Amino acid sequence: MPQEVQDTEPSASLVELAHRYGVATEYQDWTGRSSTVAAPTLVAVLDALGVPAATERDRAASITEHDRDYWGRALPPSIVGRSGTTTPFWVHVTHGDPARLWLRLEDGSVRTGLRQLENNRPPYDLDGRLVGEATFELPADLPMGYHRLYLQVDSSDIGTSVIVAPASLPIPARLGSGRAWGPAVQLYSVRSEKSWGVGDLTDLAELAVWSAARHGAGFVLVNPLHAAAPTAPMEPSPYLPTSRRFVNPLYLRVEAIPEYAYVRHRGRIRKAQTQVQTRARRSELIDRDAAWKAKRAALESLYLVEFSAGREIAYQAFCERQGRSLDDFATWCALAESYGADWHEWPSELQHPRTEAVADFAAEHSAEVDFHRWLQWLLDEQLTAAQGAAVQAGMALGIMGDLAVGVDPDGADAWALQDVLALGVTAGAPPDEFNQLGQDWSQPPWRPDRLAEAAYEPFRALVHSVLRHSGGVRIDHIIGLFRLWWIPKGAPPTEGTYVRYDHEAMIGIVALEAQRAGALVVGEDLGTVEPWVRDYLRDRGLFGTSILWFESDHDGPGAAGGPLPAPRWREYCLSAVTTHDLPPTAGYLAGEHVRLRDELGLLTRPADEELAADRAQQAAWMAELRRVGLLGDDETDVDATVLALHRYLGLTPSRLLALSLADAVGDVRTQNQPGTTDEYPNWRVPLSNPQGRQMLLEDVFEDPRAAALCEAMKAAVTPPV
């Protein structure tokens, strides 16, 4: 690395260049302290954006190129506005020439006569051609949707994308002004008597029906169902998928596929299912590889069954709707089975989806590729059935999906979308109270410039797909749609910086797709969040997230960071006692989160200090529960405390309340410990009772503890008569 970036203090030119590309040169950490980003970090992040910045000469050239790129464009790469509001935008033409503009709306109609605004910016000399800038505005009455704006230049038209989003996402009519509660479930951990060692979509449907019909639930919040690579070992984390656009076929219920009725040797399939279930009962952890091996063999038998005429038409229509994205994903799966699940290690000619070698491979392995298309069609059908069952059982929202923040760098989306992803960096999070060393998620982030160039189409398709079968979606780390912590490869999470995204575009697209789907959006806005962001999300109609243990009162009279009183919690929010990144509440009360982090070396202060702080926090919450009459003065029973904590949620104004299924049955083991990979069996812990015995879904339905907590949640959202 050149000497100029050996120093940690960034130069003025490096700061200017970073700001032009939305790269933060300083930030506030979770304690409120201001931190300056080191020069090597800025250089590495700019390099990932395709911007040379290692030397003073590089920086000067990059600043000039940034200016030239701006003035060389006739129109912005995309324009995003809000319904009911005018939206200004710039146009570049040869100085003195008129700017003739027209709009083609999504419905095919044409608009002209856009209003011009005053712009006194002097022209720019671009290689001897003076380029002038004019400002126009989109009218406030444009319909919501995806449109095209054109600038007539001589005899041709130059176009750009126009996205008009709702000013604020309305709450779905089925929820109206009421409140709703729902179980939060890690589906893979909840198997039933008929599933294949791992919870599946039929289990999800039955969980929805039980919680709605017996206990008045309005939704089921489920972990990301995103696809994992079809090869062993299967990635256990639902938050590190190979694709976010497609679904993991591990969640299929084989017997629910119509072709199962016509397959030969059904006895063999039933025997394989029994063997998988027997192994699952004997294993302390979830074995995805064993489950998928058996299920895949059964699915291959079903694939050979000839479709009926109607189902053939339905399958072809599905493939046409999904288009190239489905083809790319299915091709990647077939390639992964031939060459391994890391596309960086494939022959060079196969490392990009648009090469002739990839097309040849897909043609030569058409059956293998089609098998993976077919699996996605089956998943589409079973997800549709699960949502239908949930709504029919009385749920206001039904299934609430979960959108992970990123993808496996070696996986299908990273291969198919590599042109809009940043290489040389990974996404993560800076240190915070519960992850004091920071987090590196090992995932490639979107490149904000490339997304805009692509009119956000990859992001639009992603949001559309995750809302296709649900009444809502939780967006993990929604702050990543505003700014994301980029970490240079090889550096620790502490040596990253924030890169800004066009949140008006990203949130606008989320709101537009959700309104079209009649869905509700919950943003997971925990951790280090700029204060204005939560207000912005609320103004746009998106819900936030509150976790009881994190709700501290820093502003009230005499407040010293104690529990935030229930009346002051947010209304437009999904509130819960715990989250999947903490132990279930019974384990949390026992200090499991401190013990485990200490054992794994994840604390930055002595365990005694951490434990003392945790005991003080818990004591404050117990005092709050007693103050509001939910816990007796001498009551210390764990079950009574867990029940009281969930009843406390009912005292808040939050419109959505969630009950972890692990809490409902008294489980104590942590599902995921952030900051670890193989040190702890993350995402492999089956649902169990307080004694550690695995529970089937049928056991949950008859469990008195689960019934009591579900009834408490029902009472919490039921208005008094």
Phi, psi and omega in degrees: 000135180303153184302329187299334181255013174290324179289146181279334182282122182286146178283168180298320180292323178292321177298314180298315181296317179300316181297324179298330182255015175073024181261123183288135177259350172204161182200166175261129178278184187291345177269357182091002181276139179279134181234137176267135180279133181292149181303315180302326177294315180298318180297317181294319181291317177298323177298322178294338175269006180077026184242108178295134183210015187288327182237167179298322178296317178302315184293318178298317180295322181291324177294317177298317180295325178298316178297314182297320179297318181296310184285339179281351179270133176285325182223158173300154180299332174197155180233129182238129179227178178243144177299136178086002183226139174288151183229115179282151175207159182260157176224137177246127176222166173302133186307126180097343179282150176286156176249104182263115186241148171207155184244135167252116183281167183302329181276002178096347180286163185240140175238140174228184175074037178292140184283134178265140179253166180288136176213111183256020180292132181293155180292162182245137179274105181251094180055044177088352176257124177282122181254124178260156180241130175241153178242129176237174176223144172285138180291155183289342185265013177296138177290154176294144178146191182250114185240180177229134175254137181235142172245123180278121178236111186057239183259007181238167180242137173255129186243160173211163183275141174238124181244120177248115185255160175296144177299322178211134181287120179287151175290135180308140185301327182294332177275323177058225181265006184274184176246162179214151173238161177201151174287143174254125190227139166267098195301320182301334185276352188244086179268162178239182180296335186251357178277175189256057177080353180217139177303144184228186187289332173291320174300320179298316179298317182289325175296319178296315181297315179300309185291329179281310186289321182269330190228013171068026179292147180256351180196165168235120177269119185243149177300163176305132179261017184304157184289142168255163176299143184279014183246158178272146354282137180286132179300123183283335186284123174290350180260008173228063186279164171282331177212137172267343182283331185241173194245151181283117181293352173302335183275001178289142167263111186302314186291346180271358179279128184307323182293346179300328182295340186246002183283146175280156174062044177298334178299321178295321180294317179296322178296318179297320178297318179297319180295319179296316180296321180296316177297321181296321179296327184271347184266143178281341182234161178286130180250089181295323184296316179295318180296316183290323179301314181289317183292322180297318179300319178294318180295326178296325177293318180292328181297333181281348180286132182290135177291153164290165182299317181294320180288330174297317178297317181297320180294315180296322178296320177299314180298321179293320179296319183282331172061218187297326181301316178293318178300315180298315181297313181296322178294317178301317180300315179294321176296319180298324179289337179268323189239358183102162190274004177250105185292343177293339182263003177284164171307143188305326183288349179256003188274006174220137187293344186260015180277159178295327180295322178293318178299319178296317179299314181299322179291320181286336181240044187299324181292317179296319178295316182295327177303318181285331171297314182300319178301319180292328175295316178299319178297321177301317180294316184286330173292320176300317180294320180296315178295319178299317179296320181296313181292319180297330179282355175113004180289138178289322182249321184088222182287130172251112181282179181224128180255114179293160186281339183196193186225165176298129181296341182259004191263194189294313181292321179296328177286310185288329186249021186300337181285346179244013178248153181271128178261153179088359177219164172230156177272153179189209181215145176288169178303143171218186188300322185262347176228080195283353175257004185079176181226137172244111184275357178061021185251138178285129180277160170301146166271117184300324181291319181289326176299314179298319179299325181272013181056027177063017184303316179299323179288320178301315181296322179296310181296318179301317183292321183286340179264357187297328186236031186215161175262002180187167176215138170263128179257112181295134177049059183297343177299338178294348174274353176255306177208149182227142181280110179263132181241120176302139181303134181091348180264154176287161181302335180292344184253037176255189174204166180275142171239130184274146174246163176281089185294333177299321178286312185296310180291324178300318179295318177302314181295319180296312181294322180292320179296319179294330180271354184065037188244165178252147182240129175247124177262128175280098187248043178272172177083208183281109185229130174297137188305323184288341186296316180297323177295320180297314180299318179296317180299329181272003175086013178263141179278155173258191181228133175234130174247127189310314185295340182263354184274096183247147181262103179254357188239343185289169179301122179069015184291145178222035179084017177283186181302139175284121181303141186309317182298342183262005174289162181287145178280311184272079193203150167261115184249143180210164177283319186223181180219168184293345179269005174236163175295157168307159190302322178298321177289323179296317180298333179272004179077022183299325182293328177283313181302315184292316179295325177293316180299327183265003177072035184257002179268150177251004173221163184304146182300326179298319178294317180297317181292321179296319178294321179293318179297322178295319179296315180295321179298321179295321179290322177297322177295322179293319178298322178289324181299322182267005174081021180264350181217134180291158183302323183252011185277123180231002181301134184298313181299319179295322180292317178299317179297317181296319179298320179286326175295331179298325178303326180294340178279346179278163175276003186303134184284334180236133178235138181239143176240116176299132178298329176297320175296321184300326183257001177082019177298153182238346188275142178291134178278325181211134175248103180305147180090003180232159172235283180267352182292337181219145183284064181302139173063020180234015184264116180287152177300131185220163176275179183302335180272000178089007178276132181300142178244132172276165179300323179297327177293321179299317183300334183250010185278122182298322180297315179298318180297319181296316180291320178297319178294325176296320178292320177300316179296327183294329183256359181271120181294145179295145181283000000 
